[in-house]
Every structure is written in structure tokens, then in C-alpha cells.
């Protein structure tokens, strides 16, 4: 059997000192959890396209990636699942307030780093805070680092 990690994409979007997070229903437990707009890469899409799509589906915002903040490997022991996350920084170019959000998304809102830190016990994964810390530290890698081949 060949081992395959779950490839996910995330948008780390800062505006006026606040970060865009989604509050979503957790599959197990009564409390909701917080995450960047993020999700699984779909067949045929580039890694950058995945981040744009996930942000729109979960928030109604049109995301324009400008750089890669980091690539993160996380093994979630409780589910014996490994994630490989590509996190992007960029800006918002548009907002559709009438767009229905993905199933399970309660809301998308803006939070300061301090507010996000106080919600640590409700983060979907340790990657949420790490991506913000890396963004605040100025980690930026060019999008040209990623190459998407078509047939």
C-alpha cells in the first residue's frame, strides 16, 4: 500500500491588523472550531486555484494569493491522518454577501492575533496559529516556487 498525505490549501489573509477566520461545525463534539479558509485540493486544480476556491466557498471573499507563507506537515494522531498544507498570503479583491457558504461554515469574520490566541483551544489544528505566527514573522515565498503541469 502506498501512503498518501491529504493535501490541503489555506488562505492567511490579514487586513487592518486582523485575520480572516471561519468558524465551522466540528465533526465530533459540541463546540465549533476556528480555521483559516482552507480545505482539500480537488482533482485537476492547481494548488493556488485551490486556495482561491476554498476562500470563496467558505467566506464569499475573492482571494488573490501573492505569496506562499509556508508548507506544513502535520500528523493528526487521533485520526492517524497526515496533512500537507500549503498556506498563502494575499488580499481580498471582492466580496459576495449573498453567496451561500459551504455546509458546516457558521460564519467568516476578522480577528486580531490576540483574539485568535485566546481561541487556541478551539482551533481546528495547530496549523492555524503557526500560519499566523509565520505570517507575522514575515515569511514570504514566491508563487513561482509552485509549478502546475497540464497534459
N, C-alpha and C positions, 0 to 999 in steps of 0.2 A: 504494500500500500504506500502511495506517495503522500507525504504530509503537505498540506496546503494551508497557509495562513489566510485569514479573512482580510481582504484589502478594503480599507475604509478611507474616506476623504473627509476633511473638516475645514471650515472657514473660521479663522480667528480675526474677527472684524472689530476694530476699535474706532470709536467716533466720540470726540469731545471727552476723552478720558473714561469712556465706558465701553464695555464689550457686549456684543450681541450673543445672548444665550437662548436656548429653547428649554422650556420646562415640558417634560414629557411623562407619560404614564410609564411606570416601571412594570415589567412583566411579572415580577414577584414582589409582593409587599404592598402595603397601602400608600406609602409615600411616593410622590413624584420625584423625578431626578432632573438634574440640570446638565446640559451638554452644549458644546458649540453646535451650530448647524452642521450635521455630519451624517454619514451613512455609508452603505456598501457601494463599491464601484459596480456598475452594471456592465453586462457584456457589450463590447463594441465601443464603449465611450472612453475617451482619454481620461487620465487622472484629473486634469484641470477641468474638463467638462463635467466630471462627476461632482466636483466641489461646487460648481455653478448651479447644477441641477438640484443638489441636495439643499442648498441655501434657499433657492426659490421655493421648493416644495415644502420646506419646514417653516419658512418665515414670511414669504411673499416678497422678499427683497431680491433684487437683481445684483449679484455679486460679481465684481471684476477683480480676479486674482492678479496681484502684482509680483508676488514672490512666494517662495516656499519658506515657511518658518522652520520646519523640521520633518523628519521621518521617524516614526516612533514604533517600537516593537513592544507589545505588551501581551503577556500570557495571563489570562484570566483563569486562575486555578480552579475556582468554584465550578466553572463550566468546561474546564480543560479545553479552552479555546484560545487561539493566538490571533492577535490583531496586528496588522501592519498599517499604520495610519500616516497619511500624507496630509499635513496641515498647511494651509495657505493664508497669507495675509493679503489684504486688498481693501477695496472700498465699495460702497453701495452706489449704484447709478440710478436705481428706480425702486419704487415700492408700489405693490398692488394690494391695497387694503381689502379688496373684495375677493382675493384669491383664497379658496379654502386650503387650510393647512393639512399636511399629512395626518393620517389616522394616528392617534396617540399623542399628538402635539397639543398641549394645553394652551401654551402661549409662547411668543417670542418677545423678549424685552432686553433692555440695556442695563448693565450692572457695572459698578466700579470694581476694580480689583479687590478692594477691601470687602465689598459685599459678596463677591464671589468666594473669597477666602472664608467668610463666615458660613457659607453654604457647603463647605468642603464635605461634610458628612452626607450630603445629598448629591454629590457629583456622580455621574454615570460611571466614570472611571478616573483613575489617577492622571489620565492624559489631559483632562480638562484644565487643571491648574498648571500642569507642566507646559502646555502650549502657551498659556497666557504669560507665564514666567519667561519663557523663551522669547515671546514677542516683546515683552517689556525690556528684556536684555538686548534687544536689537538684532536678534538672529534673523538674517535675511539671505536667502539663496536664490539665484536667478531661475526663472521658469525654464530657461534653456537647458537646465540640468536634466529635464524630463523630455524624453523622445517618445512619440507615439507613432507607430508604424501602421499603415493600412496595407491591405493586399496589393 
